[in-house]
Amino acid sequence: MVPSAVVKPLLEGLVDLIRFLLQPLGYLAFVLALGALSIASALLGERHELGFFAGRVSRMVWRYPEVTRRGVQVAWLAWALLIVLAVSPVSPTHWDEVALGAIGLGVLWRRAFGARRAAR
């Protein structure tokens, strides 16, 4: 029988490794959830209760760049990896390149010409 003093550090190390490997997916899920809140707010509008609430939560979280920075970086990295995959010979169609390019340009357009947030 293996003593628990040996097994416990091994399991903790394994959990830390799994958490480290899955952490980028958590960041990506966070940014996608914030994007979904923003889209829900825009589609439902301020007059709808859920649209109003989604907009408030989204604006409140986006206001803090230290919270969203890592998630946005991982999202851009995932976008870049998907572009590389779309341009490679593995992809038989060019529509994925068009869609990814449109997403990137849409984000950059909103960043350049979208509504400015007030500085705190």
C-alpha positions as CSV (number, residue, x, y, z in Angstrom):
1,M,0.0,0.0,0.0
2,V,1.3,3.4,-1.0
3,P,1.3,6.0,1.8
4,S,-1.0,9.0,1.4
5,A,2.0,11.3,2.0
6,V,3.3,10.2,-1.4
7,V,0.1,10.1,-3.3
8,K,-1.3,13.5,-2.2
9,P,1.6,15.6,-3.6
10,L,1.5,13.6,-6.9
11,L,-2.2,14.2,-7.2
12,E,-1.9,17.9,-6.4
13,G,0.9,18.1,-9.0
14,L,-1.3,16.4,-11.6
15,V,-4.2,18.7,-10.8
16,D,-1.9,21.8,-11.2
17,L,-0.7,20.5,-14.5
18,I,-4.2,19.9,-15.8
19,R,-5.3,23.3,-14.6
20,F,-2.3,24.9,-16.3
21,L,-3.1,23.2,-19.6
22,L,-6.8,24.0,-19.5
23,Q,-6.3,27.6,-18.3
24,P,-6.3,29.1,-21.9
25,L,-9.7,27.5,-22.5
26,G,-11.0,29.2,-19.4
27,Y,-9.8,32.6,-20.6
28,L,-11.4,32.0,-24.0
29,A,-14.7,30.9,-22.4
30,F,-14.6,34.1,-20.3
31,V,-14.2,36.3,-23.3
32,L,-16.8,34.4,-25.3
33,A,-19.3,34.8,-22.4
34,L,-18.6,38.6,-22.3
35,G,-19.2,38.8,-26.0
36,A,-22.4,36.8,-25.6
37,L,-23.6,39.3,-23.0
38,S,-22.8,42.2,-25.3
39,I,-24.6,40.6,-28.2
40,A,-27.6,39.8,-26.0
41,S,-27.7,43.4,-24.9
42,A,-27.6,44.7,-28.4
43,L,-30.2,42.2,-29.8
44,L,-32.7,42.6,-26.9
45,G,-32.2,46.3,-26.3
46,E,-32.3,48.4,-23.2
47,R,-36.1,48.2,-22.8
48,H,-36.1,44.4,-22.4
49,E,-35.2,43.3,-18.8
50,L,-32.7,40.8,-19.9
51,G,-31.1,43.1,-22.5
52,F,-30.8,45.8,-19.8
53,F,-29.2,43.4,-17.3
54,A,-26.8,41.9,-19.9
55,G,-25.7,45.3,-21.0
56,R,-25.0,46.4,-17.4
57,V,-23.1,43.3,-16.5
58,S,-21.1,43.4,-19.8
59,R,-20.2,47.1,-19.4
60,M,-19.3,46.6,-15.8
61,V,-16.8,43.8,-16.5
62,W,-15.3,45.4,-19.7
63,R,-14.5,48.5,-17.6
64,Y,-11.7,46.6,-15.9
65,P,-8.9,45.8,-18.4
66,E,-6.9,43.9,-15.8
67,V,-9.7,41.4,-15.6
68,T,-10.2,41.0,-19.4
69,R,-6.7,41.5,-20.7
70,R,-5.5,37.8,-20.5
71,G,-8.8,36.5,-22.0
72,V,-8.5,38.9,-24.9
73,Q,-4.9,37.9,-25.5
74,V,-5.9,34.2,-25.6
75,A,-8.8,35.0,-27.9
76,W,-6.5,36.8,-30.4
77,L,-4.0,33.8,-30.2
78,A,-6.8,31.4,-30.9
79,W,-7.9,33.6,-33.8
80,A,-4.4,33.6,-35.2
81,L,-4.0,29.8,-34.9
82,L,-7.4,29.4,-36.7
83,I,-6.2,31.7,-39.5
84,V,-3.0,29.7,-39.9
85,L,-5.1,26.5,-40.0
86,A,-7.5,28.1,-42.5
87,V,-4.7,29.2,-44.9
88,S,-2.9,25.8,-44.7
89,P,-3.5,23.1,-47.3
90,V,-5.5,21.2,-44.7
91,S,-8.5,23.5,-45.3
92,P,-10.2,22.7,-48.6
93,T,-12.4,25.8,-48.7
94,H,-11.6,29.5,-48.4
95,W,-14.8,30.5,-46.6
96,D,-13.3,29.9,-43.3
97,E,-10.6,32.4,-44.1
98,V,-13.3,34.9,-45.1
99,A,-15.2,34.4,-41.9
100,L,-12.2,34.7,-39.7
101,G,-11.0,37.8,-41.6
102,A,-14.4,39.3,-41.2
103,I,-14.4,38.6,-37.4
104,G,-11.0,40.2,-37.0
105,L,-11.9,43.2,-39.1
106,G,-15.1,43.6,-37.1
107,V,-13.3,43.6,-33.8
108,L,-10.7,46.1,-35.1
109,W,-13.4,48.3,-36.6
110,R,-15.3,48.4,-33.3
111,R,-12.1,49.1,-31.4
112,A,-11.1,51.9,-33.8
113,F,-14.5,53.6,-34.4
114,G,-16.8,52.2,-31.7
115,A,-18.1,54.2,-28.7
116,R,-15.4,55.4,-26.4
117,R,-15.6,54.3,-22.8
118,A,-15.2,57.0,-20.2
119,A,-11.9,57.0,-18.3
120,R,-12.0,56.4,-14.6
